[in-house]
Amino acid sequence: MSAANPLSRARLRSIFHPTDLSAGSEVAFVHALRIALITGAQLNILHVAPRREVTHGDFPGVRATLERWGLLPPGSPTSAVERLGIGVRKSVVDSRSPVEASLEFLERHPADFIVLAVHQYEGRMAWLEERVGEPIARGAGEMTLFIPHGVPGFVSPATGAISLRNVIVPVAWEPSAQPAAEAAMLLIENLGVSSGTLNTLHAGSGNGAPSVKVPSQPGWDVHDLVTDGEPSEVIVKTAEDTAADLVVMTSEGPRGFLDALRGSTLQRVLRRVRCPVMSLSSDQWMSRVRQFWAQPTPPHP
């Protein structure tokens, strides 16, 4: 079901990208940079390591990327980046705890959106292990875009072009998928994607599927899918069958004994899905989104 978008023409103001300087983080970086350009957001890039081992030259090249995308002429000065309407801060923190360092950084520089890479191997993920990625996302309480290693995502590193045509929003009774549906369409609108398909997906009986009102977006079709099966299995298979570019889901973290043992649905999806996943807290979305996506969207670079 489609509904009017109550958050039309809202935007992000600050994006946080923790990086381990790997190839996987490079893919996450181009997503963070492209979204920052489109929304006019401040981009804060953080690496946690002994200062003597890392310099700003080791970070992803913002100007080099913008030159490759044709948004800056070759050899542009640092000041040229600001003329595109964004600010970029690169920081190195000397700490033994990436989680503590990231959360302390976010205390000083609050963010509306987090973009980070995750490893998928043997059911474990470097950024999502208890010591790193999930606590950052959970502790910050903001929307997080996870880019699995080896997944190209929806932003071209070569050109900066966005390819976002198929989006999945999993629907369950708990937590409500309504925030995810609104966040998905808000991201689509801000990215300026003119057409595509958003599938709401419920794992269970069609007679008992929760109702979700998807904000209307010109050029976008909304389909309601219902499939029997374990939720994470259904999400992963449907993402593969529909060639999904993005999964957007609300999460409340592990719930109960079995989830504590197996990991949350979000964790189980991230272990296998081959597209980016955006997650957000169902408890905080409705009250906070109107605060940090409150300014008109600037022209797209």
C-alpha positions, 0 to 999 in steps of 0.5 A: 500500500502506498501513502503520501510521504510525510518527510518529503524533501528532507536530508541528512546532515552528517555521515560517519564512515569508520574505515579499516582502509581495506578494499571492502571499506573503499566500496563503503567509502564511495557510498558514503561520499556519494550520499554526502554529495547528494544530501550536502552532508558533512562526511566524517571518516575515522580510522582507529590505529596507532597514529604513527602507522597511519597518515591522511594519505592512507585514507581513501582519496576524496579529491581523486574520487571526485576527479574520477567522477568528473565533478572536479578538474584534475589537480584541484586544490583541497578547497575545491571539495567544499565548493561542491557543498560538503565538508570532509573530516579525516581522523585517526584515533589511537585506541585499542577499542574501535567501538569505544573510539568510534562512540567517543568520536560520535559523542563529539561529532554526532552523525545521522547516518553510518556507512561501514563495510562488513566481512562475510566468512564462516558466519562471522563478520569483522565489523559485526563481531561483538567488539566492533561493528554491531556495537557501533551501530547499536550504540550510535542509535542511527541508521546504518548502511552495511556493505558486505565485502565483495559486493559492489553495492549501488554506487559505481566506484568508477563514475559515481553513478547510482544503480538502485532499482530493486529494494526489499523491506522485510515485514514482521509484527515485531519490530514494525517495518513502517520505519524501514518503509519510510526510510527506504523511500526517503533514501530513494527520493534523496538519491534522485532515483526516478524509477524502480520496485520496492517489495515488502516481504513477509515470511509467513501466512498471507492472511496474517501479514502486517500492514505497512504504508509505503510512502508514494514515490513517482516512478516506483512500484510497490509489491507485497510479497508473502513467502513461507519460511524462516525470515532470514532464509526468505529474505536472502533467497528473495534478494537473490531471486529479485536481484535486489540492490538494497534491503532495508530493515528495522532491528531491535537487536537479539530478542530472547534466548534463541536469538541470542544464540543464533544472532538477530535476523539482521545478523543472519541476513548479513552473513549471506546476503549479496547486496547492501543492507540498511538498518535502523532502530524502530524505537528511535526512527519516528522521533529522530528522523524529523530532526536530522532530515529537516532541511531542503535537499540541495541540487545533486552534484 
